[in-house]
Amino acid sequence: MEKKAVLKKRNAEETKSILAIYDEEVSAASAVPSTSGHFPLFKRVKSTMYSHWSKRYLKLPEHRRD
């Protein structure tokens, strides 16, 4: 969870994309063998992030008349 907090903090402070920040954090942590397996693929992180964000917004109706 601490890496998640680091990513959120860096995203708020820096103008880099989340992918660039994630890549930097993963490459820094992968140098240590004990932490290299703890990072999921960015694709999985991104899908989790977007599913969390989608819960904040109302879904659009399927038809215009609804």
Residue pairs with C-beta under 8 A, 6 or more apart in sequence:
3 25
3 29
3 38
3 39
6 25
7 18
7 21
7 22
7 25
10 16
10 21
10 25
11 18
11 21
14 21
18 46
18 49
19 42
19 46
22 42
22 45
23 42
25 39
26 39
29 35
29 36
29 38
29 39
30 36
30 39
